[in-house]
Amino acid sequence: MYVGPQSEPGEERFQLTVCTPSALAERLHHHPVLIGRHWLFVPELRPAEVGRWLSDRIAVLEAATWSELAAKIGRIGEWEFEDWLGGPEE
């Protein structure tokens, strides 16, 4: 999926791996430990549904700059501490 200003500088490719349970089992059979930042698990591979799901999540993201927006897109897979600033107000 390409996101950003279309046909202009800043358009970037966002890539993730879509994986079904059977495909995951097969991968784990050959590689007992997998590390992956952008993995999306689905019961069945339906590319149109996955594309809509991602587009819906990207469409609601807002930021003041393209760099900030790109960082949010890259964090669609959330991690609790990624945005934590460590201040007492959080």
C-alpha positions in Angstrom: 0.0 0.0 0.0 1.3 3.4 -0.9 0.5 6.3 1.5 1.3 10.0 1.5 1.1 12.7 -1.2 0.2 10.8 -4.3 2.8 11.1 -7.1 4.7 13.7 -5.1 7.8 13.5 -2.8 6.9 11.8 0.4 4.8 9.0 -1.0 6.0 5.9 0.7 5.3 2.2 0.7 3.7 0.7 3.8 4.2 -3.0 3.9 3.0 -5.7 6.2 2.6 -9.5 6.1 -0.9 -10.9 6.1 -1.0 -14.3 7.6 -3.6 -17.0 8.0 -3.4 -19.5 10.9 -2.3 -22.3 8.6 0.4 -20.2 7.0 1.6 -19.2 10.4 1.8 -22.9 11.5 3.8 -23.7 8.4 6.2 -20.8 9.0 6.7 -21.9 12.6 7.3 -25.4 11.5 10.4 -24.2 9.6 11.3 -21.3 11.8 10.4 -21.9 15.5 10.8 -18.2 16.4 9.4 -15.4 14.2 9.9 -11.8 14.8 7.9 -9.4 12.7 6.8 -5.8 13.3 3.9 -5.6 10.8 2.0 -8.9 10.9 -1.7 -9.0 10.4 -3.5 -12.2 11.2 -6.7 -13.1 9.5 -8.8 -16.3 9.4 -8.8 -16.4 5.6 -6.9 -14.5 3.0 -9.2 -11.9 1.5 -7.1 -9.1 0.0 -10.0 -6.7 -0.7 -11.1 -6.9 3.0 -7.6 -6.5 4.3 -7.1 -3.5 2.0 -10.3 -1.9 3.2 -9.4 -2.5 6.8 -6.0 -0.9 6.4 -7.4 2.0 4.4 -10.0 2.7 7.1 -7.4 2.8 9.8 -5.0 5.0 7.9 -7.8 7.4 6.8 -8.6 8.5 10.4 -5.0 9.3 11.4 -4.1 12.9 11.7 -0.8 14.8 12.2 0.6 18.2 11.7 3.4 17.0 9.3 3.9 14.2 6.9 6.7 12.8 9.0 4.4 12.6 12.1 1.7 11.0 10.0 4.1 8.5 8.5 5.2 7.6 12.1 1.6 6.9 13.1 1.0 4.8 10.0 4.1 2.8 10.9 2.6 2.1 14.3 -0.8 0.7 13.2 0.4 -2.3 15.1 0.3 -0.8 18.5 2.9 -1.2 21.3 2.0 0.2 24.7 5.2 2.1 25.4 5.8 3.5 22.0 4.1 6.8 22.6 4.6 6.9 26.4 6.6 10.0 27.4 7.1 8.9 31.0 5.5 12.0 32.6 3.3 12.0 35.7 0.3 13.1 33.7 0.2 9.8 31.8 
